[in-house]
C-alpha cells in the first residue's frame, strides 16, 4: 500500500489524468442525453473537453488552468451551454490554486467561485422556484466553491508551517554542529596545551640530564647515577600526567585508573627543585595573600611558570632565573618569570613556538593579561614573562 501511495505521489499528472477521464465520461453522458441542437452539442463537447484537460494539467500550471476555466465559463454563458458535470473542474482548479498557485490566482479563484452560482442562476433561472428558493439554492451552490478554497488554503498554510519547522530544525542542527565544532576545537586546544606543557617540560629535563650523564659518565659516575635517577623520576611524573590527560579523554573508563590531581601553586616548589636539580639556578618567592585559589587559576599559573622555565633551558643564557608570584591591588594573581637571554647569534634549541601561544591562551581564557618579550637590563638583556590572572570569578568572561 505504501508503494502504491509513493508511486501516486511521484506521478501527480497521471492521477489527475485518470480523474479527468472519469469526468470526461460523465460529461459525455450529459452531452448525449441533453436535448440540444447539433451545433450546440459540438460546442458543449469542445468546452467539456477543455475542462477535462484543465483537470489533468491543474498541478502543472494552476494559474494558466484557472484562466482557461474562467474563459470556458464565459463561453458557456455566451453559447448557452448550461451547467454540466464538466463544471466540476472549476472546483478542482480553485482548490489547486488555493493550495499551490500564486496568491493572485488563489484570490481570483475565490472571487470567481463565489460569483459563479449567482451568475449561473441569473443566466439559467430555475424553473418552478420562488425567489427565496432561488436565493437559498444559490447559497447552497456557493458553499462547495468556498469549501474548496478553504481546504486548499489550509493545506497551503500547513505546508508553509511544516516548511518553517523543517527550516528551523535544520537551522538548529547547523547551530548545534557549529557549537559542537567550537567545543571540540576548544577541547583540542586545551588538550594540546596540556600535552605541550607536559611533554616539553619533562622531555627537556630528561634531555638535559641525559646529556650531563653522558658527559660525566666516566669522570663522575655518582653524578651520572644521580642524573639517571632524575631522568627516571621525571619520566614517571610525565607518565602520571599523561595518564591524567588520557583519563579526561576517556568516558566511563576512569575506574581503576591511576590519575594524579592537577598541579597548582603548591606544586611549584617541586617544579623549582626539579629545575634546580637539572642545573638551572632559580630564585623563587611568593608574596601576598596565601589564601587558596581557584583550581583553574592555580593550574594556569603552574603551566605558565613551567613553560617559561622550559623556554629558559632551551633559549636562555647563563645566569639565575627569577620567579615571582604576588597579588595586585585588586587581588589578581601576578606571575612573573625573568630569565637571562643568551647570545642572539648563538645556536638555539628548536621549538615550535606553541609555548608562548599556549601561555597566552591560558591567561586569556581566565580573562587575564599576558605579555612576554626581551627587555634591556643594563649591559645584559633579559626575557620577561608576565601574566595577571583574575582570582574572582565575577571578573572572568
C-alpha positions in Angstrom: 0.0 0.0 0.0 2.8 2.4 0.8 4.5 1.6 -2.5 1.3 2.5 -4.3 1.0 5.7 -2.4 4.6 6.7 -3.2 4.0 5.9 -6.8 0.9 8.1 -7.0 2.9 10.9 -5.3 5.6 10.6 -7.9 3.1 10.8 -10.8 0.6 13.5 -10.0 -0.2 14.3 -13.6 -1.1 10.6 -14.2 -3.5 10.7 -11.2 -5.1 13.9 -12.4 -5.4 12.4 -15.9 -7.3 9.4 -14.5 -9.8 11.7 -12.8 -10.0 13.8 -16.0 -11.0 10.7 -18.0 -13.7 9.8 -15.4 -15.0 13.4 -15.6 -15.0 13.2 -19.4 -17.1 10.1 -19.3 -19.7 11.8 -17.1 -19.7 14.9 -19.3 -20.1 12.7 -22.4 -23.2 11.1 -21.0 -24.7 14.5 -20.3 -24.0 15.7 -23.8 -25.7 12.6 -25.3 -28.8 12.9 -23.1 -29.2 16.7 -23.4 -31.8 17.9 -25.8 -29.8 20.4 -27.8 -29.1 21.0 -31.5 -26.2 19.6 -33.3 -24.2 22.9 -33.3 -24.7 23.5 -29.7 -23.8 19.9 -28.9 -20.5 20.3 -30.7 -19.7 23.4 -28.7 -20.6 21.6 -25.5 -18.3 18.7 -26.4 -15.4 21.1 -27.0 -16.0 23.0 -23.8 -16.3 19.8 -21.7 -13.1 18.5 -23.3 -11.2 21.7 -22.4 -12.5 21.5 -18.8 -11.3 17.9 -18.6 -7.9 18.8 -19.9 -7.7 21.6 -17.3 -8.3 19.0 -14.7 -5.5 16.8 -16.0 -3.0 19.8 -16.1 -4.1 21.6 -12.9 -1.0 20.8 -10.9 1.5 21.6 -13.7 0.2 25.1 -14.4 -2.5 26.1 -11.8 -2.6 29.8 -12.8 -3.0 29.1 -16.5 -5.6 26.4 -15.9 -7.6 28.9 -13.8 -7.6 31.4 -16.7 -8.7 28.6 -19.0 -11.5 27.6 -16.7 -12.7 31.2 -16.4 -12.7 31.6 -20.2 -14.7 28.4 -20.6 -17.2 29.7 -18.1 -17.7 32.9 -20.1 -18.1 30.8 -23.3 -20.8 28.8 -21.6 -22.7 32.0 -20.8 -22.3 33.2 -24.4 -23.1 29.9 -26.1 -25.9 29.0 -23.7 -24.2 25.7 -22.7 -25.9 25.0 -19.3 -24.5 23.5 -16.2 -22.9 20.1 -16.7 -20.7 17.6 -14.9 -17.5 19.0 -16.5 -18.0 22.2 -14.5 -16.8 20.3 -11.5 -13.3 21.1 -12.9 -13.9 24.7 -11.7 -14.0 23.4 -8.1 -10.8 21.3 -8.6 -8.9 24.2 -10.2 -9.9 26.7 -7.5 -8.7 24.2 -4.8 -5.4 23.7 -6.7 -4.8 27.5 -7.0 -5.5 28.0 -3.3 -3.1 25.1 -2.3 -0.3 25.5 -4.8 -0.8 28.5 -7.1 0.3 32.1 -6.8 -1.6 34.3 -4.3 -3.3 36.3 -7.1 -4.7 33.1 -8.6 -5.9 32.0 -5.2 -7.9 35.2 -4.6 -9.1 35.3 -8.2 -10.4 31.7 -7.8 -12.2 32.6 -4.6 -13.9 35.6 -6.1 -14.9 33.7 -9.3 -16.1 30.7 -7.3 -18.3 32.9 -5.1 -19.8 34.7 -8.1 -20.3 31.7 -10.4 -23.5 30.3 -8.8 -25.2 33.7 -8.8 -24.2 34.3 -12.4 -25.5 30.9 -13.4 -28.8 31.5 -11.6 -29.3 34.7 -13.5 -28.3 33.2 -16.9 -30.4 30.0 -16.4 -33.2 30.8 -13.9 -34.5 27.7 -12.1 -37.9 26.6 -13.2 -40.8 26.4 -10.7 -38.9 28.1 -7.9 -39.8 31.2 -6.0 -37.3 34.0 -5.5 -36.4 32.9 -2.0 -35.9 29.3 -3.1 -33.6 30.6 -5.8 -31.6 32.6 -3.2 -31.3 29.5 -0.9 -30.3 27.4 -3.9 -27.6 29.9 -4.9 -26.3 29.9 -1.3 -26.0 26.2 -1.2 -24.3 26.1 -4.6 -21.8 28.7 -3.3 -20.8 26.6 -0.3 -18.8 24.0 -2.4 -16.7 26.7 -4.0 -15.9 28.3 -0.6 -15.1 25.0 0.9 -12.8 24.1 -2.0 -10.9 27.3 -1.5 -10.7 27.0 2.3 -9.4 23.4 2.0 -6.8 24.4 -0.5 -5.7 27.4 1.6 -5.5 25.4 4.8 -3.2 22.9 3.0 -1.0 25.8 1.8 -0.8 27.1 5.4 0.0 23.6 6.7 2.7 23.1 4.1 4.2 26.5 5.0 4.1 25.7 8.7 5.9 22.3 8.1 8.5 24.0 5.8 9.1 26.6 8.6 9.5 23.8 11.1 11.9 21.9 8.9 13.9 25.1 8.2 14.1 25.8 12.0 15.1 22.3 12.7 17.8 22.5 10.0 19.0 25.8 11.5 19.1 24.4 15.0 21.0 21.4 13.7 23.5 23.7 12.0 23.9 25.7 15.2 24.4 22.5 17.2 27.0 21.3 14.8 28.8 24.7 14.9 28.7 24.7 18.7 30.0 21.2 18.8 32.8 22.1 16.4 33.7 25.1 18.6 33.6 22.9 21.7 35.7 20.3 20.1 38.2 22.9 18.9 38.4 24.4 22.3 38.9 21.0 23.9 41.5 20.1 21.4 43.3 23.3 22.1 43.2 22.7 25.8 44.5 19.2 25.5 47.2 20.4 23.1 48.3 23.0 25.6 48.4 20.3 28.4 50.3 17.9 26.2 52.8 20.6 25.1 53.4 21.6 28.7 53.8 18.1 30.0 56.0 16.8 27.1 58.0 19.9 26.5 59.0 20.4 30.2 59.6 16.8 31.2 61.4 15.8 28.0 63.5 19.0 28.2 64.6 18.0 31.7 65.3 14.4 30.6 67.4 15.6 27.6 69.5 17.9 29.8 70.1 15.2 32.4 70.9 12.7 29.7 73.5 14.9 28.1 75.0 15.7 31.5 75.1 12.0 32.4 76.8 11.1 29.2 79.4 13.9 29.8 80.3 12.9 33.3 79.7 9.1 33.0 83.4 8.2 33.1 84.7 11.1 35.3 82.0 11.2 37.9 79.8 8.0 38.0 77.9 9.2 41.1 76.8 12.4 39.3 75.8 10.3 36.2 73.8 8.0 38.5 72.1 10.9 40.1 71.2 12.3 36.6 69.8 9.0 35.6 67.6 8.9 38.7 66.4 12.4 37.8 65.5 11.1 34.3 63.7 8.2 35.8 61.7 10.4 38.2 60.9 12.9 35.5 59.7 10.1 33.2 57.4 8.7 35.9 56.0 12.2 36.5 55.4 12.7 32.8 53.6 9.3 32.6 51.4 10.2 35.5 50.3 13.4 33.9 49.8 11.7 30.6 47.5 9.2 32.4 45.6 12.1 33.8 45.1 13.6 30.4 44.0 10.2 28.9 41.6 9.8 31.8 40.0 13.1 30.8 39.6 11.8 27.2 38.1 8.5 28.3 34.4 8.2 29.0 33.2 5.7 31.6 36.7 4.2 31.9 38.0 6.0 34.9 37.5 3.1 37.3 40.8 1.6 38.3 42.9 4.3 36.6 45.9 5.8 38.2 45.5 9.6 37.9 47.1 12.5 39.6 45.5 15.7 40.6 46.1 18.8 38.5 49.1 20.7 39.6 48.8 24.1 41.3 50.8 26.8 43.1 51.8 24.4 45.9 53.5 22.1 43.4 55.6 24.9 42.1 58.2 24.2 44.8 58.6 20.6 43.5 58.9 22.0 40.0 61.6 24.5 41.0 63.5 21.8 42.8 63.3 19.7 39.7 64.6 22.5 37.6 67.4 23.3 40.0 68.4 19.7 40.0 68.7 19.9 36.2 71.3 22.6 36.7 69.3 25.8 36.3 69.6 28.2 39.2 66.1 29.6 40.1 65.2 32.2 42.7 61.6 31.5 43.7 59.4 33.7 46.0 55.7 34.0 46.8 54.4 37.3 48.2 50.9 38.4 49.2 47.7 36.7 50.4 48.3 33.0 50.8 44.6 32.1 50.7 43.8 29.1 48.3 43.0 30.0 44.7 40.6 28.5 42.2 41.9 25.3 40.6 41.8 26.9 37.1 43.9 29.8 38.3 46.4 27.6 40.0 46.8 25.3 37.0 47.3 28.3 34.7 49.9 29.8 37.0 51.7 26.5 37.2 51.7 25.9 33.5 53.0 29.4 32.7 55.9 29.0 35.1 56.6 25.6 33.8 56.6 26.7 30.2 58.7 29.8 31.0 61.4 27.6 32.7 61.3 25.2 29.8 61.9 28.0 27.3 64.7 29.3 29.5 66.5 25.9 29.4 66.1 25.9 25.6 66.9 29.5 24.7 68.3 31.3 27.8 71.8 32.3 28.7 73.9 31.7 31.8 72.6 33.2 35.0 69.9 33.0 37.6 66.1 32.8 36.8 63.8 34.8 39.0 60.2 33.6 39.6 57.8 35.7 41.5 54.2 35.2 42.5 52.3 38.2 44.0 49.0 39.9 44.3 48.0 43.1 42.5 46.0 45.9 44.2 42.7 44.4 43.0 43.6 41.0 44.3 44.6 39.4 41.0 47.5 36.9 40.9 50.6 38.2 39.1 53.1 35.6 37.7 56.5 36.9 36.6 59.4 34.9 35.3 62.6 36.8 34.4 65.5 34.9 32.7 68.8 36.0 31.1 69.0 35.9 27.3 71.8 34.1 25.6 73.8 35.2 22.6 71.4 36.3 19.9 73.6 34.9 17.2 74.4 31.7 19.0 72.7 28.3 18.5 69.2 27.9 19.8 67.3 24.8 20.6 64.5 24.1 18.1 61.0 25.0 19.2 57.5 25.0 17.7 56.5 28.4 19.0 53.4 26.9 20.6 54.6 27.6 24.2 54.0 31.4 24.1 50.7 30.8 22.3 49.6 28.3 24.9 50.5 30.6 27.8 48.7 33.5 26.2 45.6 31.3 25.6 45.6 30.1 29.2 45.7 33.7 30.5 43.1 34.9 28.0 40.6 32.1 28.9 40.6 33.4 32.5 40.1 37.0 31.4 43.7 37.8 32.3 46.6 39.6 30.7 49.8 38.2 29.3 53.0 39.6 27.8 56.4 38.2 27.0 59.4 39.7 25.3 63.0 40.8 25.7 63.9 43.8 27.8 67.2 45.6 28.4 68.8 45.2 31.8 72.0 47.3 31.9 74.6 45.8 29.6 72.7 42.5 29.5 69.3 41.5 28.1 66.6 39.6 29.8 63.4 37.8 28.8 60.4 38.7 30.9 57.2 36.7 31.1 54.4 38.4 33.0 50.8 37.3 33.5 48.0 38.8 35.6 45.2 36.3 36.4 41.9 37.5 37.9 41.0 35.5 41.0 37.3 36.5 41.4 35.0 34.6 39.1 32.9 37.7 38.6 35.7 39.4 36.7 36.2 36.5 34.3 34.5 36.2 30.9 
